[in-house]
Amino acid sequence: MKITIGVYAHVDAGKTTFSEALLYECKTITAVGRVDKQNTLLDYHDIERNKGITVFSDTSHFSYQQQAYQLLDTPGHTDLIAEMEQTLPVVDIAILVINGNDGVQSHTLTLYRMLKRRNIPTYIFINKLDSQTSDLQNCLNGINDYLTTDTYYLENLTDLTSPQYLDWLVNYDESILEAVLEESVTAELALAATQRVIQTGNAHLIMGGSALKQTGITDFMALIYQTFKPNTAAVNANFGAYVYKIIYNEKNERITLLKLMTGQLEPRTSLNIAENIEKINELRVYSGANYQQINHASAGDIIGVTGLKTSTIGMGLGQYQSDFALTKKPMLRATITSDTPFDNNFYQVIQRIQEQMPLIQLHFPKDTSMIYIDFVGKIQLEVFEDLLRQTSDYNVNFSEYTVLYKETITDEVLGYGHYEPLGHYADIRLRLSPSDQPGLTFSSEVPLETLSKQAQNIIEDSLYARPQLGVLTGSPLTKVHITLLDGKLSLIHTSKGDERAATWRAIRQGLEQAKSQVLEPWYTFEIIVPTDYIGRILSDIPKLHGRFNPPIINGDVCTITGEGPVSDFAQYPEALASLSKGKGSIQFDFYDYLPCYDEAAVIEKIGYEKDRDLDYTSSSILFKKGAGYEVKWDEVLAMHQK
């Protein structure tokens, strides 16, 4: 069975150079490519070579001591975390590369935690130890302080049988502990114990060297070969696979990259995807940009297949049930505009790009000549722009980006919606209340004898059939509970569309009366720094409109946790790296949507005109003299108050 190795690192740790060195050492390539010379096997895309960083995860293959391996080189920039994260379910072991000059950095900690969460056996390679500014001990201290104390640094492979190593190993394996106590340890027993410890992910082995100078690579690969033994794949079981990537080549051919988790696969196989039958045409084994067509694949193989039209990243195929979910979510938004109208070809191009970048979300406001793009970070947006330029002749403009705002209400109101053009009828009354739950929630106080379950389900579904927008900035509603109080329908004239129209008008009519509030996304953060920098950081946090908990000090290292608005903290990692001389790390996770501290400025900047948004009208349509006519929201309110 093939073993899949994922290589992960903070940007500029030398990860791609390490991958090249490993492939050269194992005789897959005849010369070591260099990122600065734009000739690496795995960073072959024009975008990667122009930026000098890995943007897309790519695969190569090699053999060592007759064991077949598949190598995945992944992006190291935090903005491209989705491209990295979607590879995690396919790797058997991970190599975490650390920059010997800078030590453990903020994204190193993020990567380690993701690997630990999935319990992936992980080896650590400290790179760039040939540099005059490298500091091995600083790196080891950083691993101990920021990542884990469950590690052992090996100067060479003979350390695996040293007394010091055995003293460490007994902390993780009872069998070797008994052998040590009985003075019956052999090299074979020590190796078997090491394999068990690595397989469980309870501890990690570290080695160092220089990928650029090709030092330490041979021993490190030998270490992996000796200490990791894969589980036997279920080749004879039913087919199951995990989709980790979608690409379109220069011919606009759609390719689904996947790993077979169980069973076998051949061309012309039909699969049931989302209740549709789709047929696989070709099986391909990729190495960088090149591929070979094959006629058979087995459990453990990473391949590309053509023919699938609706496969998506993170999907399980066949009997494989995927539990993959991206941990990040877009919190930034920009607007795409063009001097010429967008046509179907353009929409097709950007939707293809979106398929390849799952953390990109596109929104198409009706009757406008613009597109909203939601994304994670600046580099991700730049990659989208580059892909768009390469695949489309359109001259488009991207606005400055802002955070993704939302709206809520702070008081309880009643909303009325009546929809009665000729031949249609629906009358809905709702109560809108503030809630602590994200998004919109629904309940009904209408007896089923009064309004059928089917009709009530249609009303509930109407809440989620499209985004419900607020009246201050046109941002999506959140933290609002909607209660159905009454509904009147016609057996003859009411359709599903009538119920939706009346429900949407009732929501909007209620918002016209309510006290609305703009919310902005907040991070929860964890900052780990040497204690020398506590004072400066604690003074920075309030300036960024954040808040923090009492710092926790452990020796010379301090951990500070808290929360703060994305708009202010998004650029703080750069400031932290500068002030701490690269010794501090910061981790972000989404916390919540909280009131916007500069609401008036945000409302003015967005400039939303609710009365001109005809798709979100608050008026009702009443019937008189054989025709429907519009009644404004305040007149509707006055009618119900009489």
C-alpha positions in Angstrom: 0.0 0.0 0.0 1.2 3.5 -0.8 1.9 5.9 2.1 0.7 9.5 1.6 3.0 12.2 3.2 1.7 15.7 3.6 4.3 18.5 3.9 3.1 21.5 6.0 4.8 24.7 7.1 4.5 28.4 7.8 5.2 30.4 4.6 9.0 30.7 3.8 10.1 27.8 6.0 11.5 26.1 2.9 8.8 23.6 2.5 8.8 23.3 -1.3 12.6 23.2 -1.2 12.3 20.4 1.3 9.9 18.5 -1.0 12.3 18.9 -3.9 15.2 17.7 -1.8 13.2 14.6 -0.8 12.2 13.8 -4.3 15.8 14.2 -5.5 17.1 12.0 -2.7 14.7 9.3 -3.7 15.6 9.7 -7.4 12.2 11.0 -8.6 13.9 14.1 -10.1 17.4 14.4 -11.5 18.0 18.0 -10.3 16.7 20.0 -7.3 14.5 22.9 -8.4 14.6 26.2 -6.6 11.7 28.5 -5.8 13.7 31.6 -6.6 14.6 30.1 -10.0 11.0 29.2 -10.7 11.9 25.6 -11.7 10.4 23.4 -9.0 8.4 20.3 -9.9 5.5 21.1 -7.6 5.2 24.9 -7.7 4.7 24.8 -11.5 1.7 27.2 -11.8 2.4 30.7 -13.1 0.8 32.2 -10.1 3.1 30.3 -7.7 6.2 31.1 -9.6 5.3 34.8 -9.8 4.5 35.0 -6.1 7.3 32.7 -4.9 4.9 30.8 -2.6 2.9 27.6 -2.8 -0.7 28.4 -3.7 -2.1 25.0 -4.7 -1.5 21.5 -3.2 0.2 19.2 -5.6 1.3 15.6 -5.7 4.4 13.7 -6.7 5.4 10.0 -6.2 8.6 8.3 -5.1 9.8 5.0 -3.8 12.2 4.4 -0.9 13.5 0.9 0.0 10.7 -0.6 -2.2 8.0 1.3 -0.3 5.8 3.5 -2.5 5.0 7.0 -1.3 2.8 9.9 -2.4 4.0 13.4 -1.5 1.6 16.3 -1.1 3.2 19.8 -1.0 0.7 22.3 0.5 0.4 26.1 0.8 1.9 27.7 3.8 0.2 31.1 3.8 -2.5 31.5 6.3 -4.9 33.0 3.7 -4.7 29.8 1.8 -5.5 27.6 4.7 -8.5 26.0 3.0 -6.3 24.5 0.2 -4.1 23.0 2.9 -6.8 21.9 5.2 -8.7 20.0 2.5 -5.7 17.6 2.1 -5.7 16.5 5.7 -8.1 13.5 5.3 -5.8 12.0 2.6 -2.5 12.0 4.4 -1.2 9.1 6.4 1.7 11.0 8.0 2.6 14.7 8.1 6.0 16.5 8.0 5.9 19.8 9.8 8.8 21.9 8.5 10.1 24.7 10.8 12.3 27.6 9.7 15.6 27.3 11.6 16.0 31.1 11.5 12.6 32.0 12.8 11.5 29.0 14.9 7.9 28.3 15.6 5.7 30.9 14.0 2.0 31.7 14.3 0.8 29.5 11.4 3.1 26.7 12.6 0.9 26.5 15.7 -2.3 26.5 13.6 -1.0 23.7 11.4 0.1 21.6 14.4 -3.3 21.9 16.0 -5.1 20.9 12.9 -2.8 17.8 12.5 -3.3 17.0 16.2 -7.1 17.4 15.9 -7.1 14.7 13.2 -4.6 12.6 15.1 -2.2 12.5 12.1 1.2 11.0 12.9 3.6 13.9 12.6 7.4 14.3 12.1 9.2 17.6 12.5 12.1 18.8 10.4 14.0 21.9 11.4 15.2 23.4 8.1 17.8 26.1 7.1 20.3 25.0 9.8 23.0 25.9 7.4 22.2 29.6 7.9 24.4 31.7 10.1 21.3 33.1 11.8 19.7 29.7 12.5 19.3 28.7 16.1 18.5 25.0 16.7 18.0 25.4 20.5 15.6 28.3 20.0 13.6 26.1 17.6 13.5 23.3 20.1 12.5 25.7 22.9 9.7 27.1 20.7 8.4 23.6 19.9 8.4 22.8 23.6 6.7 26.2 24.6 4.2 26.6 21.8 3.5 23.1 20.3 4.2 20.2 22.6 6.7 18.8 25.0 6.1 15.3 23.6 9.1 15.3 21.3 12.6 13.9 21.0 15.3 15.4 18.9 17.5 12.9 17.0 21.0 14.0 15.9 21.2 10.8 13.9 19.5 7.4 13.6 21.8 5.7 16.1 20.0 7.8 18.8 17.0 5.4 18.4 18.9 2.9 20.6 20.6 5.3 23.0 19.8 5.1 26.7 18.6 8.7 26.7 16.1 7.9 23.9 14.8 4.7 25.8 14.4 6.8 28.9 12.1 9.1 26.9 10.3 6.3 25.1 9.2 4.5 28.3 6.9 7.5 29.0 4.7 6.5 26.0 4.8 2.7 25.7 4.2 0.2 28.5 5.8 -2.7 26.6 9.2 -1.0 26.3 8.9 0.1 29.9 8.6 -3.5 31.0 11.5 -4.5 28.8 13.7 -1.7 30.3 12.8 -2.7 33.9 13.6 -6.4 33.0 16.8 -5.3 31.2 15.7 -7.1 28.1 15.6 -4.3 25.6 16.6 -5.0 22.0 16.9 -2.8 19.0 13.8 -4.6 17.5 11.7 -4.0 20.7 12.7 -0.3 20.7 11.8 0.1 17.1 8.5 -1.6 17.5 7.7 0.6 20.5 8.7 3.7 18.4 6.3 2.6 15.6 3.4 2.3 18.0 4.1 5.7 19.6 4.3 7.4 16.1 1.2 5.6 14.9 -0.9 6.9 17.8 0.3 10.4 17.3 1.1 10.7 21.1 4.7 11.9 20.4 6.9 13.2 17.6 10.5 12.7 16.4 12.5 15.7 15.3 15.5 16.0 13.0 17.2 18.9 11.4 19.3 19.9 8.4 19.2 22.0 5.3 17.0 21.2 2.3 18.9 23.6 0.1 22.2 22.0 0.9 20.7 18.5 0.9 21.8 17.8 4.5 19.8 15.7 6.9 17.3 14.6 4.2 18.7 11.1 3.8 18.5 10.3 7.6 15.1 11.9 7.9 13.6 9.8 5.1 15.3 6.7 6.6 13.7 7.7 10.0 10.2 7.8 8.4 10.7 4.5 6.6 11.9 2.7 9.8 9.4 4.2 12.3 6.1 4.4 10.4 4.2 1.3 9.3 0.9 1.9 7.6 -2.4 0.2 8.3 -3.5 -2.3 5.7 -6.0 -0.8 3.4 -9.3 -2.6 2.7 -8.5 -3.3 -1.0 -11.2 -6.0 -1.2 -13.9 -3.8 0.3 -16.4 -1.8 -1.6 -15.2 1.4 -3.3 -14.9 4.5 -1.2 -13.0 7.7 -1.9 -12.5 11.3 -0.5 -12.4 14.3 -2.9 -9.8 16.8 -1.8 -9.4 19.0 -4.9 -11.1 20.1 -8.1 -9.1 21.6 -11.0 -9.7 22.7 -14.6 -6.9 22.4 -17.0 -6.0 24.6 -20.0 -8.6 22.7 -22.0 -11.3 23.5 -19.4 -11.4 19.8 -18.6 -12.8 19.2 -15.1 -10.6 16.9 -13.0 -11.6 15.5 -9.6 -8.6 14.7 -7.4 -9.3 12.0 -4.8 -7.9 9.3 -2.6 -9.3 5.8 -2.6 -10.0 5.0 1.0 -11.3 1.5 0.3 -11.8 -0.8 -2.6 -10.7 -0.4 -6.2 -11.6 1.7 -9.2 -11.5 1.4 -13.0 -12.5 3.7 -15.9 -16.1 3.7 -17.0 -17.3 3.2 -13.4 -20.7 4.8 -12.7 -21.2 6.6 -9.3 -24.2 7.9 -7.6 -23.6 11.5 -6.7 -26.4 13.5 -5.1 -28.9 11.1 -6.5 -27.5 11.5 -10.0 -25.6 8.8 -11.9 -22.2 10.1 -13.2 -19.6 8.1 -15.0 -15.8 8.3 -14.6 -14.0 8.5 -17.9 -10.2 8.4 -17.2 -8.0 7.6 -14.2 -4.8 9.7 -14.0 -1.8 9.7 -11.7 -0.4 13.2 -11.4 3.1 14.3 -10.7 3.2 18.1 -10.6 1.6 19.3 -13.9 2.2 15.9 -15.7 0.1 12.8 -15.5 -0.1 9.2 -16.7 -3.3 7.5 -17.6 -3.9 4.2 -15.7 -6.5 1.5 -15.9 -6.8 0.5 -12.3 -6.5 2.1 -8.8 -6.6 0.6 -5.4 -7.1 1.7 -1.8 -4.4 4.2 -0.8 -3.9 5.6 -4.3 -4.3 9.4 -5.0 -5.6 9.9 -8.5 -7.3 12.4 -10.8 -10.5 11.3 -12.6 -12.4 12.9 -15.4 -16.1 12.8 -16.2 -17.6 13.8 -12.8 -19.6 17.0 -13.1 -21.0 17.6 -9.6 -18.3 16.3 -7.3 -17.2 18.8 -4.6 -14.2 19.3 -2.3 -14.7 17.4 1.0 -17.2 15.0 -0.5 -17.2 11.2 0.1 -17.8 8.9 -2.9 -19.0 5.4 -2.8 -19.2 4.0 0.7 -16.8 6.6 2.2 -18.6 8.9 4.6 -16.6 12.2 4.8 -16.5 14.1 8.1 -14.5 17.0 6.6 -15.5 20.5 7.3 -13.5 23.7 6.8 -12.7 25.4 10.2 -12.4 28.9 8.7 -15.2 31.0 7.2 -15.1 34.1 5.0 -15.3 37.3 6.9 -14.2 39.8 4.2 -16.1 41.1 1.1 -15.1 42.9 -2.1 -17.2 43.9 -5.1 -16.4 42.9 -8.7 -17.5 45.4 -11.4 -16.8 45.8 -15.1 -17.3 48.5 -17.7 -19.1 45.9 -19.9 -22.0 43.7 -18.9 -21.1 40.2 -17.6 -22.2 37.4 -19.9 -22.9 33.7 -19.3 -19.3 32.8 -20.2 -18.0 35.1 -17.5 -20.3 33.6 -14.9 -19.2 30.2 -15.9 -15.5 31.1 -15.5 -15.9 32.5 -12.0 -18.1 29.6 -10.8 -15.4 27.2 -12.0 -12.8 29.1 -10.0 -15.2 29.0 -7.0 -15.4 25.2 -7.3 -11.6 25.1 -6.9 -11.6 27.5 -3.9 -14.2 26.4 -1.4 -13.7 29.3 0.9 -14.6 31.8 -1.9 -18.3 32.6 -1.9 -19.9 34.5 -4.7 -23.2 36.5 -4.6 -25.1 37.9 -7.5 -27.4 40.9 -6.6 -30.4 40.9 -8.8 -30.6 43.7 -11.5 -27.1 45.0 -10.8 -23.9 44.9 -12.7 -21.8 43.8 -9.8 -20.8 40.6 -8.0 -20.0 40.2 -4.3 -17.0 38.0 -3.4 -16.5 36.8 0.2 -13.1 35.5 1.1 -10.7 34.8 4.0 -7.7 37.0 3.3 -5.9 39.3 0.9 -3.6 36.6 -0.7 -6.7 34.4 -1.4 -8.4 37.3 -3.2 -5.2 37.9 -5.2 -5.1 34.3 -6.3 -8.8 34.6 -7.4 -7.9 37.7 -9.4 -4.9 36.0 -11.0 -7.0 32.9 -12.0 -9.7 35.2 -13.4 -7.1 37.0 -15.6 -5.7 33.8 -16.9 -9.1 32.3 -17.8 -11.1 35.3 -19.0 -10.5 38.3 -21.2 -12.9 40.5 -19.1 -11.4 43.7 -17.7 -12.9 43.7 -14.2 -12.3 45.9 -11.1 -12.1 44.8 -7.5 -13.2 47.2 -4.8 -11.4 47.7 -1.5 -12.5 45.0 0.8 -14.5 45.3 4.0 -15.6 42.9 6.7 -18.8 41.0 6.2 -21.4 42.9 8.3 -24.7 41.5 9.5 -27.8 43.1 11.1 -30.1 42.2 14.0 -32.9 43.9 16.0 -32.9 44.9 19.6 -36.7 45.0 20.2 -39.7 42.8 19.5 -42.0 43.8 16.7 -45.0 42.5 14.7 -44.6 42.2 10.9 -47.5 42.1 8.4 -47.4 40.9 4.9 -50.3 40.7 2.5 -50.0 39.6 -1.1 -53.1 39.7 -3.3 -52.6 40.6 -7.0 -55.3 39.3 -9.2 -55.5 35.5 -8.9 -53.2 35.3 -5.8 -53.7 35.4 -2.1 -51.6 35.1 1.1 -51.8 37.0 4.4 -49.0 36.4 7.0 -48.5 37.8 10.5 -45.1 37.3 12.2 -43.4 38.3 15.4 -39.7 39.2 15.2 -37.7 38.9 18.4 -34.0 39.3 19.3 -32.2 36.0 19.8 -28.9 34.7 20.9 -28.8 32.0 18.2 -26.9 32.8 14.9 -28.9 33.2 11.8 -32.7 33.0 11.8 -34.8 30.6 13.9 -38.5 29.8 13.5 -41.4 28.7 15.6 -45.2 28.7 15.1 -48.1 29.5 17.5 -50.7 28.7 14.8 -52.7 25.5 15.4 -52.5 22.9 12.6 -56.3 23.0 12.5 -56.1 26.6 11.4 -53.1 26.3 9.0 -51.9 23.0 7.6 -48.4 21.6 8.4 -47.5 21.9 4.7 -48.4 25.5 4.6 -46.5 26.3 7.8 -43.4 24.4 6.4 -43.5 26.6 3.3 -43.5 29.7 5.4 -40.6 28.4 7.4 -38.7 27.4 4.3 -39.3 30.9 3.0 -37.0 32.3 5.7 -34.0 30.3 4.2 -34.9 30.4 0.5 -32.9 33.6 0.2 -30.9 35.8 2.5 -33.1 38.1 4.6 -31.5 41.5 4.5 -31.5 44.2 7.1 -32.6 47.8 6.4 -29.5 49.7 7.6 -26.8 48.3 5.3 -28.6 45.6 3.4 -26.5 42.9 5.3 -27.9 39.5 6.1 -30.1 39.2 9.2 -28.8 37.2 12.2 -29.8 36.5 15.8 -33.5 37.0 15.0 -36.3 34.6 16.0 -39.4 34.7 13.8 -42.7 33.4 15.2 -45.7 32.7 13.0 -48.7 34.2 14.6 -51.4 33.9 11.9 -51.7 32.9 8.3 -54.7 33.1 5.9 -54.6 31.3 2.5 -57.0 30.6 -0.3 -57.8 27.1 -1.4 -58.3 28.4 -4.9 -55.7 31.2 -5.4 -52.8 30.6 -3.0 -49.6 29.1 -4.4 -46.2 28.4 -2.8 -44.9 31.6 -4.3 -47.7 33.6 -2.7 -46.8 32.4 0.8 -43.2 33.3 0.2 -44.0 36.7 -1.1 -46.2 37.5 1.9 -43.7 36.1 4.4 -40.8 38.1 2.9 -42.9 41.3 3.0 -44.0 40.6 6.6 -40.3 40.3 7.7 -39.4 43.5 5.9 -42.4 45.3 7.3 -41.4 44.3 10.8 -37.8 45.5 10.2 -39.1 48.9 9.2 -40.5 49.3 12.7 -37.8 47.6 14.7 -34.7 49.1 16.2 -32.0 47.6 14.0 -28.3 47.2 14.8 -25.3 46.6 12.6 -23.1 43.7 13.8 -19.5 42.9 12.8 -17.5 39.7 13.0 -15.2 39.2 16.0 -12.2 36.9 16.4 -11.3 34.9 19.5 -7.5 35.1 19.7 -4.7 33.4 21.5 -1.4 35.2 21.7 1.7 33.4 22.9 4.8 35.5 23.5 7.9 35.8 25.7 7.0 37.6 28.9 9.1 40.6 27.8 6.3 41.7 25.5 3.3 41.5 27.8 3.0 45.2 28.5 3.0 46.3 24.9 0.5 43.7 23.7 -1.9 44.4 26.6 -1.8 48.1 25.6 -2.4 47.3 22.0 -5.6 45.2 22.5 -7.8 48.0 23.8 -6.6 50.3 21.0 -7.9 47.7 18.6 -11.3 47.7 20.4 -10.6 44.2 21.8 -10.7 42.7 25.3 -8.5 40.2 27.0 -8.5 37.7 29.9 -5.9 37.7 32.6 -2.6 36.5 31.1 -1.3 33.1 32.0 2.5 33.0 32.6 4.4 29.7 32.3 8.1 30.4 32.9 9.3 32.8 30.2 6.2 32.4 28.1 2.9 34.2 28.4 -0.5 33.3 26.9 -3.1 36.0 26.3 -6.6 35.1 25.2 -9.4 37.4 24.3 -11.7 38.7 21.6 -11.6 41.5 19.1 -13.2 42.8 15.9 -11.9 41.3 12.7 -11.7 44.8 11.1 -9.0 45.8 13.6 -7.2 42.5 14.3 -6.9 41.2 10.8 -3.6 43.0 10.3 -2.3 42.5 13.8 -0.2 39.4 13.1 2.2 41.5 11.1 2.5 44.0 13.9 3.0 41.3 16.5 5.7 39.7 14.5 7.5 43.0 14.2 7.3 44.0 17.9 8.2 40.5 19.2 11.0 40.0 16.6 9.2 37.0 15.3 9.0 35.3 18.7 5.2 35.8 19.2 2.4 33.8 17.6 -1.3 34.6 17.3 -4.2 32.3 16.5 -7.6 33.4 15.3 -10.9 31.6 15.3 -14.3 33.0 14.6 -16.0 34.2 17.9 -19.3 35.9 17.2 -21.1 38.8 15.5 -21.2 41.7 18.0 -22.4 45.3 17.8 -20.4 47.5 15.5 -18.6 50.2 17.5 -18.6 52.7 14.5 -22.1 51.9 13.2 -22.8 55.4 11.9 -19.7 55.4 9.8 -20.3 51.9 8.4 -23.9 52.8 7.4 -22.7 55.9 5.7 -19.9 54.2 3.9 -22.1 51.3 2.6 -24.8 53.7 1.5 -27.6 51.2 1.3 -31.0 52.7 0.2 -33.7 50.3 1.5 -36.5 52.0 -0.4 -34.7 51.4 -3.7 -34.2 47.7 -3.0 -37.3 46.4 -4.9 -36.4 42.8 -4.2 -36.9 43.4 -0.5 -40.0 45.5 -0.4 -41.8 46.2 2.8 -45.1 47.1 1.1 -48.1 44.8 0.8 -50.3 44.2 -2.3 -54.0 44.6 -1.6 -56.9 43.9 -4.0 -59.5 46.4 -5.0 -61.7 46.8 -8.1 -60.3 43.9 -9.9 -56.7 44.6 -9.5 -53.9 44.6 -6.9 -52.4 47.8 -5.6 -49.4 48.7 -3.4 -49.8 49.8 0.2 -46.7 51.2 2.0 -45.5 49.5 5.2 -46.5 52.4 7.5 -50.1 52.4 6.1 -50.3 48.6 6.6 -49.2 49.2 10.2 -51.9 51.9 10.7 -54.5 49.6 9.3 -53.6 46.8 11.8 -53.5 49.2 14.7 -57.1 50.4 14.2 
